[in-house]
């Protein structure tokens, strides 16, 4: 955590930038949404039914399945129960990315690129197009032979992969070959909480330093609300010699709802949740209404973000490779949004990534 890097962005709603952010982050393992209690918003959010599929197979078998999957490209990665050393993912552009140790890289015999980070183990990234028609027969045969070798090496160890994946369309139900999973939200209601009234746009008389400090305090409150921290209780009587915390001013005593989805979450679900939140805020009559959304990336994936084209839409840039990063269970890849009330409300986005992530250079 000491080596995390943070980027802060603010703007007005509606924002194409938010749609592009959702599209560019295909691997999310948790979504937290915190807001002053609202039955309307809670009902709308819990009506969303994110799904994904699980399949137990070799990597070569899954590549064959993905290359023939109807309806477009799928997004996939192994379950986090597998080691981060020697792993892979398939991103929505239709590219299989391997991240392997030096010893496995030498055995596979495929051309790749070494991760440039100092202080982490020597690892190599190999990229393979999922669609067979994009490469020659000879190249494809060499790639399949390498994946078959990797599968054979795993037979004496972890065995077949447990693959989590999301098709381009709706996830099919459970069958002999796969299990369809509907992700159920966890809902927590907290009463008598000190709730801030956020001002997300800097006032003319406010200095940049003061605004940065205020926004930092708001994000701290969101993090504590996600954790259900006792310090936010209006009747908290902690020993000041043990811990001191002040809620950002102005604030009031109210109830707070937190909804959490924990699973492999497709970016279309994150976009649906974002649209639900901004639609609610555009018509809400409660002057204290605001919403905070926090996404946690799958840090065991060798890809954190995929490049988008320069067009204002959310199409992918197939000519550029995604930024390199070293997969790790304890890595950092978090985005936290705070949205304010109104059709032309404001938002603030804080992104945090780890040391071994080349997204920002």
C-alpha positions in Angstrom: 0.0 0.0 0.0 2.9 2.3 0.6 3.7 2.2 -3.1 0.2 3.0 -4.3 -0.3 5.8 -6.8 -3.5 7.9 -6.9 -5.1 10.0 -9.6 -8.0 12.4 -9.0 -10.5 13.5 -11.7 -13.6 15.6 -11.4 -16.3 16.7 -13.8 -20.0 17.2 -14.4 -22.8 14.8 -15.3 -23.6 13.3 -17.7 -20.1 12.3 -18.6 -18.8 10.2 -21.5 -15.6 9.8 -19.5 -17.4 7.6 -17.0 -18.8 5.3 -19.7 -15.3 5.0 -21.1 -13.9 4.2 -17.7 -16.3 1.3 -17.2 -15.6 -0.1 -20.7 -11.8 0.1 -20.2 -11.8 -2.0 -16.9 -13.1 -5.5 -17.8 -11.9 -7.3 -14.7 -13.8 -6.3 -11.5 -14.1 -8.5 -8.5 -16.2 -6.3 -6.2 -18.5 -3.4 -6.3 -19.5 -1.4 -3.3 -22.2 1.3 -3.4 -22.9 3.5 -0.4 -25.7 6.1 -0.1 -28.0 7.9 2.4 -30.8 5.4 2.8 -33.3 5.4 -0.1 -35.8 2.6 -0.7 -36.1 3.7 -4.3 -32.4 3.4 -5.1 -32.0 0.2 -3.1 -34.8 -1.4 -5.0 -33.4 -0.3 -8.3 -29.9 -1.5 -7.6 -30.9 -4.9 -6.2 -33.0 -5.6 -9.2 -29.8 -5.8 -11.3 -28.8 -9.4 -11.7 -25.1 -9.7 -12.7 -24.1 -13.2 -14.0 -21.0 -15.1 -14.9 -20.1 -18.7 -15.9 -17.7 -21.2 -14.4 -16.0 -24.0 -16.4 -13.5 -26.6 -15.4 -11.2 -27.4 -18.3 -7.7 -27.1 -19.7 -6.5 -23.8 -21.2 -6.3 -25.3 -24.7 -9.9 -26.5 -24.3 -11.0 -23.0 -23.2 -9.2 -21.3 -26.1 -11.1 -23.6 -28.5 -14.3 -22.8 -26.8 -13.7 -19.0 -26.8 -12.6 -18.9 -30.4 -15.9 -20.5 -31.5 -18.1 -18.7 -29.0 -21.1 -17.1 -30.9 -22.1 -13.5 -30.3 -18.7 -11.9 -30.0 -15.7 -12.0 -27.7 -15.9 -13.2 -24.1 -14.0 -12.0 -21.0 -12.3 -14.7 -18.9 -9.7 -15.4 -16.2 -8.9 -18.2 -13.8 -10.4 -18.2 -10.3 -8.3 -16.5 -7.7 -7.8 -19.9 -6.0 -5.0 -20.4 -8.5 -1.5 -18.9 -8.0 -0.7 -15.5 -9.5 2.5 -17.0 -10.8 1.8 -18.4 -14.3 -1.7 -17.0 -15.1 -3.7 -15.6 -17.9 -6.8 -13.7 -19.0 -8.9 -13.1 -22.1 -10.0 -9.4 -22.5 -13.0 -8.1 -24.5 -10.8 -7.3 -27.5 -10.4 -11.1 -28.1 -6.8 -11.4 -26.9 -5.5 -14.2 -24.6 -2.7 -12.7 -22.4 -0.3 -15.1 -20.6 1.9 -13.9 -17.7 4.4 -16.6 -16.9 7.6 -17.2 -15.0 11.0 -17.3 -16.7 11.2 -21.1 -16.5 7.7 -21.7 -18.0 8.4 -19.0 -20.7 11.5 -20.8 -21.8 9.6 -24.1 -22.0 6.7 -22.7 -24.0 8.9 -21.3 -26.7 6.6 -18.4 -27.7 7.7 -14.8 -28.2 6.8 -12.4 -25.4 7.9 -9.4 -23.5 9.5 -9.3 -20.1 7.8 -7.2 -17.4 10.0 -4.1 -16.8 9.4 -3.7 -13.1 12.3 -3.8 -10.6 11.6 -5.5 -7.3 9.3 -8.3 -8.5 10.0 -11.7 -9.8 11.0 -12.1 -13.5 7.9 -12.6 -15.5 7.0 -12.6 -19.2 3.8 -11.6 -21.1 2.7 -13.4 -24.2 -0.3 -12.3 -26.3 -2.3 -14.7 -28.5 -5.4 -13.7 -30.6 -8.4 -15.8 -29.6 -9.9 -15.9 -33.2 -8.1 -18.5 -35.2 -8.6 -16.8 -38.6 -6.3 -13.9 -37.5 -3.2 -16.0 -37.8 -1.5 -18.5 -40.1 -2.1 -22.3 -39.6 1.6 -22.8 -38.6 1.6 -20.0 -36.0 -1.7 -21.3 -34.5 -0.3 -24.8 -34.3 2.8 -23.6 -32.4 0.6 -21.7 -30.0 -1.7 -24.6 -29.4 1.3 -26.9 -28.8 2.7 -24.5 -26.2 -0.7 -24.4 -24.4 -1.0 -28.1 -24.5 2.5 -28.4 -22.9 1.4 -26.0 -20.1 -1.7 -28.1 -19.5 0.4 -31.3 -19.3 2.8 -29.7 -16.8 -0.2 -28.8 -14.6 -1.5 -32.4 -14.6 0.9 -33.3 -11.8 0.1 -30.1 -9.8 -3.0 -27.8 -9.9 -4.6 -29.8 -12.7 -7.3 -28.2 -14.9 -8.3 -24.6 -14.6 -11.4 -23.3 -12.9 -12.3 -20.5 -15.4 -14.6 -17.6 -14.7 -16.0 -16.0 -17.8 -18.7 -13.6 -19.1 -20.0 -14.0 -22.7 -20.7 -11.0 -24.8 -24.5 -11.6 -24.2 -26.4 -13.1 -21.4 -24.7 -15.9 -19.5 -26.4 -19.2 -20.2 -27.8 -21.4 -17.5 -26.0 -24.3 -15.9 -25.2 -27.3 -18.1 -22.9 -30.3 -18.1 -20.0 -28.2 -19.5 -20.4 -25.1 -17.3 -22.2 -23.5 -14.3 -24.1 -20.3 -14.6 -23.9 -18.1 -11.5 -26.3 -15.2 -10.5 -24.5 -12.9 -8.2 -26.5 -11.9 -5.1 -25.9 -8.6 -3.4 -25.1 -8.2 0.3 -27.1 -5.3 1.9 -26.1 -3.6 5.1 -28.2 -0.9 6.7 -26.5 1.4 9.3 -28.5 3.7 11.5 -27.7 7.0 13.3 -24.6 7.7 11.1 -22.9 11.0 10.8 -23.4 11.6 7.1 -21.5 14.4 5.2 -23.2 16.8 2.7 -20.6 16.7 0.0 -19.6 19.7 -2.2 -17.9 18.2 -5.2 -17.2 21.4 -7.1 -14.7 23.8 -5.7 -16.1 27.2 -4.7 -14.5 30.4 -6.2 -13.0 31.4 -2.9 -11.6 27.9 -2.1 -8.0 27.2 -2.8 -6.8 24.0 -4.6 -5.2 22.7 -1.4 -8.4 23.2 0.6 -10.5 21.5 -2.0 -8.1 18.6 -2.2 -8.2 18.2 1.6 -12.0 18.3 1.6 -12.2 15.7 -1.2 -9.7 13.5 0.6 -11.8 13.6 3.7 -14.9 12.6 1.7 -13.1 9.6 0.2 -12.0 8.6 3.7 -15.6 8.7 4.9 -16.7 6.5 2.0 -14.0 4.0 2.8 -15.0 3.9 6.5 -18.7 3.5 5.5 -17.8 0.6 3.2 -16.1 -1.0 6.2 -19.1 -0.3 8.6 -16.7 1.6 10.9 -17.9 2.3 14.4 -16.3 5.8 14.2 -19.1 7.0 12.0 -21.8 6.4 14.7 -23.3 9.6 16.0 -23.1 8.2 19.6 -19.5 7.0 19.2 -17.6 7.6 22.4 -14.1 6.4 21.5 -11.3 7.4 23.8 -9.6 10.4 22.1 -6.2 9.0 23.2 -7.0 5.9 21.1 -8.5 7.3 18.0 -9.9 10.6 16.8 -12.0 11.1 13.7 -14.2 14.0 12.5 -16.8 13.6 9.8 -16.4 16.2 7.0 -18.5 19.2 7.6 -21.3 20.0 7.1 -22.9 16.7 8.3 -26.1 15.4 9.7 -27.3 12.3 11.5 -29.0 9.8 9.2 -29.1 6.2 7.9 -26.8 4.8 5.3 -27.1 1.8 3.0 -24.2 -0.2 1.6 -24.8 -2.8 -1.2 -21.9 -5.1 -2.2 -21.5 -7.5 -5.1 -18.5 -9.8 -4.8 -17.7 -12.0 -7.8 -16.4 -11.8 -11.3 -18.4 -8.7 -12.5 -18.7 -7.9 -16.2 -18.2 -4.3 -17.2 -21.7 -4.1 -18.6 -23.0 -4.6 -15.0 -20.8 -1.8 -13.7 -22.2 0.4 -16.5 -25.8 -0.6 -15.5 -25.1 0.2 -11.9 -23.6 3.6 -12.9 -26.6 4.4 -15.1 -29.0 3.5 -12.2 -27.2 5.7 -9.8 -27.0 8.8 -12.1 -30.6 8.4 -13.2 -31.7 8.3 -9.5 -29.7 11.4 -8.7 -31.0 13.3 -11.7 -34.6 13.1 -10.3 -34.0 12.8 -6.5 -35.8 15.3 -4.3 -33.7 14.8 -1.2 -31.2 17.6 -1.0 -28.8 15.4 0.9 -28.7 12.7 -1.7 -25.3 11.5 -3.0 -23.9 8.1 -4.0 -20.4 6.6 -3.8 -19.4 3.7 -6.0 -16.1 1.7 -5.4 -14.9 -0.9 -7.8 -12.1 -3.3 -6.9 -10.2 -4.8 -9.9 -9.1 -8.4 -10.2 -5.5 -7.9 -9.3 -4.7 -11.5 -10.2 -5.3 -10.7 -13.9 -2.3 -9.7 -16.0 -4.4 -6.9 -17.5 -6.0 -4.1 -15.4 -7.2 -1.7 -18.2 -7.6 -2.1 -22.0 -6.9 0.9 -24.3 -9.9 2.5 -26.0 -9.9 4.2 -29.4 -9.7 8.0 -29.7 -13.3 8.1 -30.8 -15.7 9.4 -28.1 -17.5 6.1 -27.9 -16.3 3.0 -26.0 -14.8 1.0 -28.8 -11.4 -0.7 -28.2 -8.1 0.3 -29.7 -6.9 -3.0 -31.2 -3.7 -1.4 -32.4 -2.3 -0.8 -28.9 -1.4 -3.3 -26.2 -2.8 -2.9 -22.7 -0.3 -1.5 -20.1 1.8 -4.2 -18.5 1.4 -5.1 -14.8 2.5 -7.8 -12.5 -0.5 -9.9 -11.1 -0.6 -10.2 -7.3 -3.4 -11.0 -4.8 -2.4 -8.0 -2.6 -1.9 -5.5 -5.5 -3.9 -2.3 -5.7 -6.5 -1.5 -8.4 -9.4 0.5 -7.1 -11.7 3.2 -8.5 -14.0 5.3 -6.2 -16.6 7.6 -7.6 -18.7 10.1 -5.6 -21.7 11.6 -7.4 -23.8 14.6 -6.3 -27.5 15.4 -6.8 -29.0 16.9 -10.0 -29.3 16.4 -13.7 -26.1 18.4 -14.0 -24.5 17.1 -10.8 -20.8 16.7 -10.3 -18.6 13.7 -9.8 -15.2 13.0 -8.4 -13.2 9.9 -9.3 -10.1 8.6 -7.3 -8.1 5.8 -8.9 -5.5 3.9 -7.1 -3.0 1.5 -8.6 0.0 -0.4 -7.3 3.7 -0.1 -7.9 4.0 -2.8 -10.5 1.4 -1.3 -13.0 2.5 0.6 -16.1 -0.9 2.2 -16.6 0.4 5.7 -15.8 4.0 5.1 -16.7 
